[in-house]
Each structure stands twice: as C-alpha cells, then as structure tokens.
Amino acid sequence: MDPPAWYTLFLLHLAYICSFVDRALLGMLVTPIKADLGVSDLQMSLLIGLAFSVFYVVAGIPIARLSDRYTRRNVIVIGIVLWSIATSAGALASSFAMLFALRVGVAVGESALSPSALSMLSDLFARDKLSTATGIYAAATFVGTGVALLAGGAL
C-alpha cells in the first residue's frame, strides 16, 4: 500500500465531491433563483443544462490535452480555483447573462478535474489496484449529490 497514492486519491475524491455538490445544488435552488433574478423556466434550464454541460464537454477535450502536456496537479488546481471563483461569484449574480457566464466558468473549471485525476491515478496505482482507485474516485459523484441534497434541504 502506497500512502501518497491513497492520500492523493482522497484529495481527488474530495474535489470531485465538491464539484458534484455545486452541480446538484443549483437544481435544488431553482425557485429562489427564479424569484431573485426573474428568470423563466427556459432560462433556468439553460443555466442548469446548456451553460454547464456543453461547455464542460467542449472545454474538457483541450483541457485533457493540457493535462497530457503540463503538470496535472497544476491543471487541477487552476480548474478548482476557476470553478470556486465562478461558483462564489454566482451568489452575487444580478442577471441571467451574468449567471450564465459564471456557470460556463464553473463548467470549464470542473472539466479540468477528471481527465487529470484519472491520468494521475493510473500513474499512482498498480494495475491490480487501479480499478479500486477509480471506483473510489467515481463514487464521489453519488456522495457529492447526496451532500447537495442534504445541504439543499437545509437551505
């Protein structure tokens, strides 16, 4: 057992949890956001769907290439900083356009995590442990969604 590998997996797992909390929480706050910004159902669907998913996919490919060429840790850190700033600024958004742009920022930032993380895990773990490591990493999607549901319920 390699402690640095498991520690890295733990940190990547936590980061992935945070990314899913952000994704799920917005969907739970539709009514307050609609009331606050005066947006329509269509605009909310664009914020939750298009602003995030399209830009996550489109940005993910060139960012994955960056993680092949540069230090993956740094790609992840820059992505986390970008999505954290965009998420935090979203609380201050005063219009649909501003929130849309910030959701694009969140998507671009979050798209840096998985390609770099999976590549790191494949370097850190022996072949016989890699499936376990990637399974633990992927489980963060469910943990993050669960945390978001608990937090959203409390809000």
Chimera marker file (.cmm) of the C-alpha trace (Angstrom):
<marker_set name="trace">
<marker id="1" x="0.000" y="0.000" z="0.000" r="1" g="1" b="0" radius="0.5"/>
<marker id="2" x="1.423" y="3.346" z="-1.053" r="1" g="1" b="0" radius="0.5"/>
<marker id="3" x="0.274" y="6.096" z="1.365" r="1" g="1" b="0" radius="0.5"/>
<marker id="4" x="0.937" y="9.027" z="-1.037" r="1" g="1" b="0" radius="0.5"/>
<marker id="5" x="-1.205" y="7.350" z="-3.695" r="1" g="1" b="0" radius="0.5"/>
<marker id="6" x="-4.108" y="6.829" z="-1.282" r="1" g="1" b="0" radius="0.5"/>
<marker id="7" x="-3.743" y="10.373" z="0.061" r="1" g="1" b="0" radius="0.5"/>
<marker id="8" x="-3.861" y="11.726" z="-3.495" r="1" g="1" b="0" radius="0.5"/>
<marker id="9" x="-6.935" y="9.616" z="-4.182" r="1" g="1" b="0" radius="0.5"/>
<marker id="10" x="-8.568" y="11.018" z="-1.027" r="1" g="1" b="0" radius="0.5"/>
<marker id="11" x="-7.896" y="14.619" z="-2.148" r="1" g="1" b="0" radius="0.5"/>
<marker id="12" x="-9.162" y="13.942" z="-5.674" r="1" g="1" b="0" radius="0.5"/>
<marker id="13" x="-12.247" y="12.264" z="-4.218" r="1" g="1" b="0" radius="0.5"/>
<marker id="14" x="-12.941" y="15.352" z="-2.063" r="1" g="1" b="0" radius="0.5"/>
<marker id="15" x="-12.509" y="17.660" z="-5.045" r="1" g="1" b="0" radius="0.5"/>
<marker id="16" x="-14.905" y="15.546" z="-7.104" r="1" g="1" b="0" radius="0.5"/>
<marker id="17" x="-17.444" y="15.598" z="-4.266" r="1" g="1" b="0" radius="0.5"/>
<marker id="18" x="-17.260" y="19.402" z="-4.248" r="1" g="1" b="0" radius="0.5"/>
<marker id="19" x="-17.834" y="19.556" z="-7.993" r="1" g="1" b="0" radius="0.5"/>
<marker id="20" x="-20.980" y="17.454" z="-7.697" r="1" g="1" b="0" radius="0.5"/>
<marker id="21" x="-22.302" y="19.448" z="-4.762" r="1" g="1" b="0" radius="0.5"/>
<marker id="22" x="-22.116" y="22.514" z="-6.978" r="1" g="1" b="0" radius="0.5"/>
<marker id="23" x="-23.866" y="20.800" z="-9.885" r="1" g="1" b="0" radius="0.5"/>
<marker id="24" x="-26.732" y="19.377" z="-7.843" r="1" g="1" b="0" radius="0.5"/>
<marker id="25" x="-27.279" y="22.363" z="-5.587" r="1" g="1" b="0" radius="0.5"/>
<marker id="26" x="-28.227" y="24.707" z="-8.408" r="1" g="1" b="0" radius="0.5"/>
<marker id="27" x="-31.051" y="22.381" z="-9.413" r="1" g="1" b="0" radius="0.5"/>
<marker id="28" x="-32.418" y="22.488" z="-5.892" r="1" g="1" b="0" radius="0.5"/>
<marker id="29" x="-32.423" y="26.281" z="-5.817" r="1" g="1" b="0" radius="0.5"/>
<marker id="30" x="-34.481" y="26.840" z="-8.955" r="1" g="1" b="0" radius="0.5"/>
<marker id="31" x="-37.393" y="28.559" z="-7.219" r="1" g="1" b="0" radius="0.5"/>
<marker id="32" x="-35.314" y="31.059" z="-5.196" r="1" g="1" b="0" radius="0.5"/>
<marker id="33" x="-33.115" y="31.842" z="-8.208" r="1" g="1" b="0" radius="0.5"/>
<marker id="34" x="-36.137" y="32.375" z="-10.455" r="1" g="1" b="0" radius="0.5"/>
<marker id="35" x="-37.641" y="34.722" z="-7.886" r="1" g="1" b="0" radius="0.5"/>
<marker id="36" x="-34.393" y="36.599" z="-7.281" r="1" g="1" b="0" radius="0.5"/>
<marker id="37" x="-33.354" y="37.094" z="-10.904" r="1" g="1" b="0" radius="0.5"/>
<marker id="38" x="-36.783" y="36.986" z="-12.527" r="1" g="1" b="0" radius="0.5"/>
<marker id="39" x="-35.753" y="34.278" z="-14.980" r="1" g="1" b="0" radius="0.5"/>
<marker id="40" x="-38.074" y="31.960" z="-16.864" r="1" g="1" b="0" radius="0.5"/>
<marker id="41" x="-38.198" y="28.178" z="-16.796" r="1" g="1" b="0" radius="0.5"/>
<marker id="42" x="-36.400" y="28.141" z="-20.151" r="1" g="1" b="0" radius="0.5"/>
<marker id="43" x="-33.622" y="30.331" z="-18.808" r="1" g="1" b="0" radius="0.5"/>
<marker id="44" x="-33.250" y="28.095" z="-15.751" r="1" g="1" b="0" radius="0.5"/>
<marker id="45" x="-32.982" y="25.048" z="-17.987" r="1" g="1" b="0" radius="0.5"/>
<marker id="46" x="-30.258" y="26.820" z="-19.953" r="1" g="1" b="0" radius="0.5"/>
<marker id="47" x="-28.387" y="27.580" z="-16.714" r="1" g="1" b="0" radius="0.5"/>
<marker id="48" x="-28.631" y="24.041" z="-15.427" r="1" g="1" b="0" radius="0.5"/>
<marker id="49" x="-28.198" y="22.262" z="-18.758" r="1" g="1" b="0" radius="0.5"/>
<marker id="50" x="-26.622" y="24.132" z="-21.647" r="1" g="1" b="0" radius="0.5"/>
<marker id="51" x="-24.400" y="26.548" z="-19.719" r="1" g="1" b="0" radius="0.5"/>
<marker id="52" x="-22.841" y="23.678" z="-17.859" r="1" g="1" b="0" radius="0.5"/>
<marker id="53" x="-22.946" y="20.528" z="-19.970" r="1" g="1" b="0" radius="0.5"/>
<marker id="54" x="-21.984" y="21.874" z="-23.376" r="1" g="1" b="0" radius="0.5"/>
<marker id="55" x="-19.093" y="23.916" z="-22.066" r="1" g="1" b="0" radius="0.5"/>
<marker id="56" x="-17.962" y="21.096" z="-19.751" r="1" g="1" b="0" radius="0.5"/>
<marker id="57" x="-17.703" y="18.755" z="-22.729" r="1" g="1" b="0" radius="0.5"/>
<marker id="58" x="-16.234" y="21.288" z="-25.148" r="1" g="1" b="0" radius="0.5"/>
<marker id="59" x="-13.624" y="22.563" z="-22.686" r="1" g="1" b="0" radius="0.5"/>
<marker id="60" x="-12.836" y="19.095" z="-21.382" r="1" g="1" b="0" radius="0.5"/>
<marker id="61" x="-11.085" y="17.922" z="-24.537" r="1" g="1" b="0" radius="0.5"/>
<marker id="62" x="-8.478" y="20.706" z="-24.832" r="1" g="1" b="0" radius="0.5"/>
<marker id="63" x="-8.018" y="20.738" z="-21.063" r="1" g="1" b="0" radius="0.5"/>
<marker id="64" x="-7.389" y="16.996" z="-21.131" r="1" g="1" b="0" radius="0.5"/>
<marker id="65" x="-4.691" y="17.641" z="-23.723" r="1" g="1" b="0" radius="0.5"/>
<marker id="66" x="-3.193" y="20.264" z="-21.404" r="1" g="1" b="0" radius="0.5"/>
<marker id="67" x="-3.046" y="17.667" z="-18.646" r="1" g="1" b="0" radius="0.5"/>
<marker id="68" x="-1.044" y="15.454" z="-21.025" r="1" g="1" b="0" radius="0.5"/>
<marker id="69" x="1.490" y="18.214" z="-21.618" r="1" g="1" b="0" radius="0.5"/>
<marker id="70" x="1.718" y="20.036" z="-18.297" r="1" g="1" b="0" radius="0.5"/>
<marker id="71" x="1.722" y="19.148" z="-14.631" r="1" g="1" b="0" radius="0.5"/>
<marker id="72" x="-1.662" y="17.555" z="-13.959" r="1" g="1" b="0" radius="0.5"/>
<marker id="73" x="-1.675" y="18.784" z="-10.375" r="1" g="1" b="0" radius="0.5"/>
<marker id="74" x="-1.417" y="22.361" z="-11.618" r="1" g="1" b="0" radius="0.5"/>
<marker id="75" x="-4.175" y="21.834" z="-14.194" r="1" g="1" b="0" radius="0.5"/>
<marker id="76" x="-6.422" y="20.552" z="-11.392" r="1" g="1" b="0" radius="0.5"/>
<marker id="77" x="-5.542" y="23.428" z="-9.054" r="1" g="1" b="0" radius="0.5"/>
<marker id="78" x="-6.245" y="26.035" z="-11.738" r="1" g="1" b="0" radius="0.5"/>
<marker id="79" x="-9.549" y="24.319" z="-12.529" r="1" g="1" b="0" radius="0.5"/>
<marker id="80" x="-10.575" y="24.240" z="-8.857" r="1" g="1" b="0" radius="0.5"/>
<marker id="81" x="-9.667" y="27.908" z="-8.411" r="1" g="1" b="0" radius="0.5"/>
<marker id="82" x="-11.668" y="28.847" z="-11.525" r="1" g="1" b="0" radius="0.5"/>
<marker id="83" x="-14.764" y="26.878" z="-10.560" r="1" g="1" b="0" radius="0.5"/>
<marker id="84" x="-14.586" y="28.106" z="-6.948" r="1" g="1" b="0" radius="0.5"/>
<marker id="85" x="-14.398" y="31.747" z="-8.006" r="1" g="1" b="0" radius="0.5"/>
<marker id="86" x="-17.206" y="31.289" z="-10.538" r="1" g="1" b="0" radius="0.5"/>
<marker id="87" x="-19.382" y="29.458" z="-8.000" r="1" g="1" b="0" radius="0.5"/>
<marker id="88" x="-18.804" y="32.103" z="-5.337" r="1" g="1" b="0" radius="0.5"/>
<marker id="89" x="-19.454" y="34.921" z="-7.785" r="1" g="1" b="0" radius="0.5"/>
<marker id="90" x="-22.696" y="33.206" z="-8.781" r="1" g="1" b="0" radius="0.5"/>
<marker id="91" x="-24.127" y="34.227" z="-5.413" r="1" g="1" b="0" radius="0.5"/>
<marker id="92" x="-23.626" y="37.842" z="-6.496" r="1" g="1" b="0" radius="0.5"/>
<marker id="93" x="-25.075" y="37.447" z="-9.983" r="1" g="1" b="0" radius="0.5"/>
<marker id="94" x="-27.688" y="40.075" z="-10.738" r="1" g="1" b="0" radius="0.5"/>
<marker id="95" x="-28.849" y="38.864" z="-14.138" r="1" g="1" b="0" radius="0.5"/>
<marker id="96" x="-29.396" y="35.789" z="-16.227" r="1" g="1" b="0" radius="0.5"/>
<marker id="97" x="-26.472" y="36.683" z="-18.506" r="1" g="1" b="0" radius="0.5"/>
<marker id="98" x="-24.110" y="37.072" z="-15.576" r="1" g="1" b="0" radius="0.5"/>
<marker id="99" x="-25.167" y="33.777" z="-14.008" r="1" g="1" b="0" radius="0.5"/>
<marker id="100" x="-24.927" y="32.041" z="-17.404" r="1" g="1" b="0" radius="0.5"/>
<marker id="101" x="-21.354" y="33.295" z="-17.868" r="1" g="1" b="0" radius="0.5"/>
<marker id="102" x="-20.444" y="32.172" z="-14.360" r="1" g="1" b="0" radius="0.5"/>
<marker id="103" x="-21.945" y="28.711" z="-14.950" r="1" g="1" b="0" radius="0.5"/>
<marker id="104" x="-19.771" y="28.466" z="-18.070" r="1" g="1" b="0" radius="0.5"/>
<marker id="105" x="-16.801" y="29.329" z="-15.831" r="1" g="1" b="0" radius="0.5"/>
<marker id="106" x="-17.804" y="26.604" z="-13.395" r="1" g="1" b="0" radius="0.5"/>
<marker id="107" x="-18.083" y="24.091" z="-16.240" r="1" g="1" b="0" radius="0.5"/>
<marker id="108" x="-14.693" y="24.966" z="-17.678" r="1" g="1" b="0" radius="0.5"/>
<marker id="109" x="-13.079" y="24.759" z="-14.245" r="1" g="1" b="0" radius="0.5"/>
<marker id="110" x="-14.705" y="21.448" z="-13.380" r="1" g="1" b="0" radius="0.5"/>
<marker id="111" x="-13.760" y="19.947" z="-16.735" r="1" g="1" b="0" radius="0.5"/>
<marker id="112" x="-10.110" y="20.087" z="-15.640" r="1" g="1" b="0" radius="0.5"/>
<marker id="113" x="-10.585" y="17.615" z="-12.797" r="1" g="1" b="0" radius="0.5"/>
<marker id="114" x="-11.494" y="14.195" z="-14.159" r="1" g="1" b="0" radius="0.5"/>
<marker id="115" x="-9.094" y="13.866" z="-17.108" r="1" g="1" b="0" radius="0.5"/>
<marker id="116" x="-6.162" y="14.937" z="-14.961" r="1" g="1" b="0" radius="0.5"/>
<marker id="117" x="-7.300" y="12.923" z="-11.934" r="1" g="1" b="0" radius="0.5"/>
<marker id="118" x="-7.781" y="9.696" z="-13.858" r="1" g="1" b="0" radius="0.5"/>
<marker id="119" x="-4.413" y="10.117" z="-15.512" r="1" g="1" b="0" radius="0.5"/>
<marker id="120" x="-2.778" y="10.704" z="-12.123" r="1" g="1" b="0" radius="0.5"/>
<marker id="121" x="-4.463" y="7.660" z="-10.646" r="1" g="1" b="0" radius="0.5"/>
<marker id="122" x="-3.229" y="5.468" z="-13.487" r="1" g="1" b="0" radius="0.5"/>
<marker id="123" x="0.331" y="6.564" z="-12.682" r="1" g="1" b="0" radius="0.5"/>
<marker id="124" x="-0.035" y="6.207" z="-8.907" r="1" g="1" b="0" radius="0.5"/>
<marker id="125" x="-1.730" y="2.826" z="-8.629" r="1" g="1" b="0" radius="0.5"/>
<marker id="126" x="-0.547" y="-0.572" z="-9.762" r="1" g="1" b="0" radius="0.5"/>
<marker id="127" x="-2.726" y="-2.295" z="-12.317" r="1" g="1" b="0" radius="0.5"/>
<marker id="128" x="-4.240" y="-4.598" z="-9.672" r="1" g="1" b="0" radius="0.5"/>
<marker id="129" x="-5.338" y="-1.596" z="-7.550" r="1" g="1" b="0" radius="0.5"/>
<marker id="130" x="-6.359" y="0.827" z="-10.304" r="1" g="1" b="0" radius="0.5"/>
<marker id="131" x="-9.963" y="-0.370" z="-10.613" r="1" g="1" b="0" radius="0.5"/>
<marker id="132" x="-10.465" y="0.112" z="-6.876" r="1" g="1" b="0" radius="0.5"/>
<marker id="133" x="-8.928" y="3.583" z="-7.013" r="1" g="1" b="0" radius="0.5"/>
<marker id="134" x="-11.041" y="4.703" z="-9.964" r="1" g="1" b="0" radius="0.5"/>
<marker id="135" x="-14.134" y="3.221" z="-8.333" r="1" g="1" b="0" radius="0.5"/>
<marker id="136" x="-13.481" y="5.218" z="-5.176" r="1" g="1" b="0" radius="0.5"/>
<marker id="137" x="-12.907" y="8.337" z="-7.251" r="1" g="1" b="0" radius="0.5"/>
<marker id="138" x="-16.123" y="7.789" z="-9.234" r="1" g="1" b="0" radius="0.5"/>
<marker id="139" x="-18.147" y="7.166" z="-6.060" r="1" g="1" b="0" radius="0.5"/>
<marker id="140" x="-17.700" y="10.852" z="-5.305" r="1" g="1" b="0" radius="0.5"/>
<marker id="141" x="-20.484" y="11.592" z="-7.789" r="1" g="1" b="0" radius="0.5"/>
<marker id="142" x="-23.006" y="9.914" z="-5.506" r="1" g="1" b="0" radius="0.5"/>
<marker id="143" x="-21.506" y="11.270" z="-2.293" r="1" g="1" b="0" radius="0.5"/>
<marker id="144" x="-21.498" y="14.797" z="-3.752" r="1" g="1" b="0" radius="0.5"/>
<marker id="145" x="-25.082" y="14.533" z="-4.921" r="1" g="1" b="0" radius="0.5"/>
<marker id="146" x="-26.120" y="13.212" z="-1.506" r="1" g="1" b="0" radius="0.5"/>
<marker id="147" x="-24.339" y="16.068" z="0.271" r="1" g="1" b="0" radius="0.5"/>
<marker id="148" x="-26.037" y="18.539" z="-2.077" r="1" g="1" b="0" radius="0.5"/>
<marker id="149" x="-29.454" y="17.056" z="-1.329" r="1" g="1" b="0" radius="0.5"/>
<marker id="150" x="-28.817" y="17.350" z="2.404" r="1" g="1" b="0" radius="0.5"/>
<marker id="151" x="-27.495" y="20.900" z="2.084" r="1" g="1" b="0" radius="0.5"/>
<marker id="152" x="-30.258" y="21.907" z="-0.317" r="1" g="1" b="0" radius="0.5"/>
<marker id="153" x="-32.874" y="20.502" z="2.027" r="1" g="1" b="0" radius="0.5"/>
<marker id="154" x="-31.406" y="22.544" z="4.855" r="1" g="1" b="0" radius="0.5"/>
<marker id="155" x="-31.476" y="25.692" z="2.705" r="1" g="1" b="0" radius="0.5"/>
<link id1="1" id2="2" r="1" g="1" b="0" radius="0.2"/>
<link id1="2" id2="3" r="1" g="1" b="0" radius="0.2"/>
<link id1="3" id2="4" r="1" g="1" b="0" radius="0.2"/>
<link id1="4" id2="5" r="1" g="1" b="0" radius="0.2"/>
<link id1="5" id2="6" r="1" g="1" b="0" radius="0.2"/>
<link id1="6" id2="7" r="1" g="1" b="0" radius="0.2"/>
<link id1="7" id2="8" r="1" g="1" b="0" radius="0.2"/>
<link id1="8" id2="9" r="1" g="1" b="0" radius="0.2"/>
<link id1="9" id2="10" r="1" g="1" b="0" radius="0.2"/>
<link id1="10" id2="11" r="1" g="1" b="0" radius="0.2"/>
<link id1="11" id2="12" r="1" g="1" b="0" radius="0.2"/>
<link id1="12" id2="13" r="1" g="1" b="0" radius="0.2"/>
<link id1="13" id2="14" r="1" g="1" b="0" radius="0.2"/>
<link id1="14" id2="15" r="1" g="1" b="0" radius="0.2"/>
<link id1="15" id2="16" r="1" g="1" b="0" radius="0.2"/>
<link id1="16" id2="17" r="1" g="1" b="0" radius="0.2"/>
<link id1="17" id2="18" r="1" g="1" b="0" radius="0.2"/>
<link id1="18" id2="19" r="1" g="1" b="0" radius="0.2"/>
<link id1="19" id2="20" r="1" g="1" b="0" radius="0.2"/>
<link id1="20" id2="21" r="1" g="1" b="0" radius="0.2"/>
<link id1="21" id2="22" r="1" g="1" b="0" radius="0.2"/>
<link id1="22" id2="23" r="1" g="1" b="0" radius="0.2"/>
<link id1="23" id2="24" r="1" g="1" b="0" radius="0.2"/>
<link id1="24" id2="25" r="1" g="1" b="0" radius="0.2"/>
<link id1="25" id2="26" r="1" g="1" b="0" radius="0.2"/>
<link id1="26" id2="27" r="1" g="1" b="0" radius="0.2"/>
<link id1="27" id2="28" r="1" g="1" b="0" radius="0.2"/>
<link id1="28" id2="29" r="1" g="1" b="0" radius="0.2"/>
<link id1="29" id2="30" r="1" g="1" b="0" radius="0.2"/>
<link id1="30" id2="31" r="1" g="1" b="0" radius="0.2"/>
<link id1="31" id2="32" r="1" g="1" b="0" radius="0.2"/>
<link id1="32" id2="33" r="1" g="1" b="0" radius="0.2"/>
<link id1="33" id2="34" r="1" g="1" b="0" radius="0.2"/>
<link id1="34" id2="35" r="1" g="1" b="0" radius="0.2"/>
<link id1="35" id2="36" r="1" g="1" b="0" radius="0.2"/>
<link id1="36" id2="37" r="1" g="1" b="0" radius="0.2"/>
<link id1="37" id2="38" r="1" g="1" b="0" radius="0.2"/>
<link id1="38" id2="39" r="1" g="1" b="0" radius="0.2"/>
<link id1="39" id2="40" r="1" g="1" b="0" radius="0.2"/>
<link id1="40" id2="41" r="1" g="1" b="0" radius="0.2"/>
<link id1="41" id2="42" r="1" g="1" b="0" radius="0.2"/>
<link id1="42" id2="43" r="1" g="1" b="0" radius="0.2"/>
<link id1="43" id2="44" r="1" g="1" b="0" radius="0.2"/>
<link id1="44" id2="45" r="1" g="1" b="0" radius="0.2"/>
<link id1="45" id2="46" r="1" g="1" b="0" radius="0.2"/>
<link id1="46" id2="47" r="1" g="1" b="0" radius="0.2"/>
<link id1="47" id2="48" r="1" g="1" b="0" radius="0.2"/>
<link id1="48" id2="49" r="1" g="1" b="0" radius="0.2"/>
<link id1="49" id2="50" r="1" g="1" b="0" radius="0.2"/>
<link id1="50" id2="51" r="1" g="1" b="0" radius="0.2"/>
<link id1="51" id2="52" r="1" g="1" b="0" radius="0.2"/>
<link id1="52" id2="53" r="1" g="1" b="0" radius="0.2"/>
<link id1="53" id2="54" r="1" g="1" b="0" radius="0.2"/>
<link id1="54" id2="55" r="1" g="1" b="0" radius="0.2"/>
<link id1="55" id2="56" r="1" g="1" b="0" radius="0.2"/>
<link id1="56" id2="57" r="1" g="1" b="0" radius="0.2"/>
<link id1="57" id2="58" r="1" g="1" b="0" radius="0.2"/>
<link id1="58" id2="59" r="1" g="1" b="0" radius="0.2"/>
<link id1="59" id2="60" r="1" g="1" b="0" radius="0.2"/>
<link id1="60" id2="61" r="1" g="1" b="0" radius="0.2"/>
<link id1="61" id2="62" r="1" g="1" b="0" radius="0.2"/>
<link id1="62" id2="63" r="1" g="1" b="0" radius="0.2"/>
<link id1="63" id2="64" r="1" g="1" b="0" radius="0.2"/>
<link id1="64" id2="65" r="1" g="1" b="0" radius="0.2"/>
<link id1="65" id2="66" r="1" g="1" b="0" radius="0.2"/>
<link id1="66" id2="67" r="1" g="1" b="0" radius="0.2"/>
<link id1="67" id2="68" r="1" g="1" b="0" radius="0.2"/>
<link id1="68" id2="69" r="1" g="1" b="0" radius="0.2"/>
<link id1="69" id2="70" r="1" g="1" b="0" radius="0.2"/>
<link id1="70" id2="71" r="1" g="1" b="0" radius="0.2"/>
<link id1="71" id2="72" r="1" g="1" b="0" radius="0.2"/>
<link id1="72" id2="73" r="1" g="1" b="0" radius="0.2"/>
<link id1="73" id2="74" r="1" g="1" b="0" radius="0.2"/>
<link id1="74" id2="75" r="1" g="1" b="0" radius="0.2"/>
<link id1="75" id2="76" r="1" g="1" b="0" radius="0.2"/>
<link id1="76" id2="77" r="1" g="1" b="0" radius="0.2"/>
<link id1="77" id2="78" r="1" g="1" b="0" radius="0.2"/>
<link id1="78" id2="79" r="1" g="1" b="0" radius="0.2"/>
<link id1="79" id2="80" r="1" g="1" b="0" radius="0.2"/>
<link id1="80" id2="81" r="1" g="1" b="0" radius="0.2"/>
<link id1="81" id2="82" r="1" g="1" b="0" radius="0.2"/>
<link id1="82" id2="83" r="1" g="1" b="0" radius="0.2"/>
<link id1="83" id2="84" r="1" g="1" b="0" radius="0.2"/>
<link id1="84" id2="85" r="1" g="1" b="0" radius="0.2"/>
<link id1="85" id2="86" r="1" g="1" b="0" radius="0.2"/>
<link id1="86" id2="87" r="1" g="1" b="0" radius="0.2"/>
<link id1="87" id2="88" r="1" g="1" b="0" radius="0.2"/>
<link id1="88" id2="89" r="1" g="1" b="0" radius="0.2"/>
<link id1="89" id2="90" r="1" g="1" b="0" radius="0.2"/>
<link id1="90" id2="91" r="1" g="1" b="0" radius="0.2"/>
<link id1="91" id2="92" r="1" g="1" b="0" radius="0.2"/>
<link id1="92" id2="93" r="1" g="1" b="0" radius="0.2"/>
<link id1="93" id2="94" r="1" g="1" b="0" radius="0.2"/>
<link id1="94" id2="95" r="1" g="1" b="0" radius="0.2"/>
<link id1="95" id2="96" r="1" g="1" b="0" radius="0.2"/>
<link id1="96" id2="97" r="1" g="1" b="0" radius="0.2"/>
<link id1="97" id2="98" r="1" g="1" b="0" radius="0.2"/>
<link id1="98" id2="99" r="1" g="1" b="0" radius="0.2"/>
<link id1="99" id2="100" r="1" g="1" b="0" radius="0.2"/>
<link id1="100" id2="101" r="1" g="1" b="0" radius="0.2"/>
<link id1="101" id2="102" r="1" g="1" b="0" radius="0.2"/>
<link id1="102" id2="103" r="1" g="1" b="0" radius="0.2"/>
<link id1="103" id2="104" r="1" g="1" b="0" radius="0.2"/>
<link id1="104" id2="105" r="1" g="1" b="0" radius="0.2"/>
<link id1="105" id2="106" r="1" g="1" b="0" radius="0.2"/>
<link id1="106" id2="107" r="1" g="1" b="0" radius="0.2"/>
<link id1="107" id2="108" r="1" g="1" b="0" radius="0.2"/>
<link id1="108" id2="109" r="1" g="1" b="0" radius="0.2"/>
<link id1="109" id2="110" r="1" g="1" b="0" radius="0.2"/>
<link id1="110" id2="111" r="1" g="1" b="0" radius="0.2"/>
<link id1="111" id2="112" r="1" g="1" b="0" radius="0.2"/>
<link id1="112" id2="113" r="1" g="1" b="0" radius="0.2"/>
<link id1="113" id2="114" r="1" g="1" b="0" radius="0.2"/>
<link id1="114" id2="115" r="1" g="1" b="0" radius="0.2"/>
<link id1="115" id2="116" r="1" g="1" b="0" radius="0.2"/>
<link id1="116" id2="117" r="1" g="1" b="0" radius="0.2"/>
<link id1="117" id2="118" r="1" g="1" b="0" radius="0.2"/>
<link id1="118" id2="119" r="1" g="1" b="0" radius="0.2"/>
<link id1="119" id2="120" r="1" g="1" b="0" radius="0.2"/>
<link id1="120" id2="121" r="1" g="1" b="0" radius="0.2"/>
<link id1="121" id2="122" r="1" g="1" b="0" radius="0.2"/>
<link id1="122" id2="123" r="1" g="1" b="0" radius="0.2"/>
<link id1="123" id2="124" r="1" g="1" b="0" radius="0.2"/>
<link id1="124" id2="125" r="1" g="1" b="0" radius="0.2"/>
<link id1="125" id2="126" r="1" g="1" b="0" radius="0.2"/>
<link id1="126" id2="127" r="1" g="1" b="0" radius="0.2"/>
<link id1="127" id2="128" r="1" g="1" b="0" radius="0.2"/>
<link id1="128" id2="129" r="1" g="1" b="0" radius="0.2"/>
<link id1="129" id2="130" r="1" g="1" b="0" radius="0.2"/>
<link id1="130" id2="131" r="1" g="1" b="0" radius="0.2"/>
<link id1="131" id2="132" r="1" g="1" b="0" radius="0.2"/>
<link id1="132" id2="133" r="1" g="1" b="0" radius="0.2"/>
<link id1="133" id2="134" r="1" g="1" b="0" radius="0.2"/>
<link id1="134" id2="135" r="1" g="1" b="0" radius="0.2"/>
<link id1="135" id2="136" r="1" g="1" b="0" radius="0.2"/>
<link id1="136" id2="137" r="1" g="1" b="0" radius="0.2"/>
<link id1="137" id2="138" r="1" g="1" b="0" radius="0.2"/>
<link id1="138" id2="139" r="1" g="1" b="0" radius="0.2"/>
<link id1="139" id2="140" r="1" g="1" b="0" radius="0.2"/>
<link id1="140" id2="141" r="1" g="1" b="0" radius="0.2"/>
<link id1="141" id2="142" r="1" g="1" b="0" radius="0.2"/>
<link id1="142" id2="143" r="1" g="1" b="0" radius="0.2"/>
<link id1="143" id2="144" r="1" g="1" b="0" radius="0.2"/>
<link id1="144" id2="145" r="1" g="1" b="0" radius="0.2"/>
<link id1="145" id2="146" r="1" g="1" b="0" radius="0.2"/>
<link id1="146" id2="147" r="1" g="1" b="0" radius="0.2"/>
<link id1="147" id2="148" r="1" g="1" b="0" radius="0.2"/>
<link id1="148" id2="149" r="1" g="1" b="0" radius="0.2"/>
<link id1="149" id2="150" r="1" g="1" b="0" radius="0.2"/>
<link id1="150" id2="151" r="1" g="1" b="0" radius="0.2"/>
<link id1="151" id2="152" r="1" g="1" b="0" radius="0.2"/>
<link id1="152" id2="153" r="1" g="1" b="0" radius="0.2"/>
<link id1="153" id2="154" r="1" g="1" b="0" radius="0.2"/>
<link id1="154" id2="155" r="1" g="1" b="0" radius="0.2"/>
</marker_set>
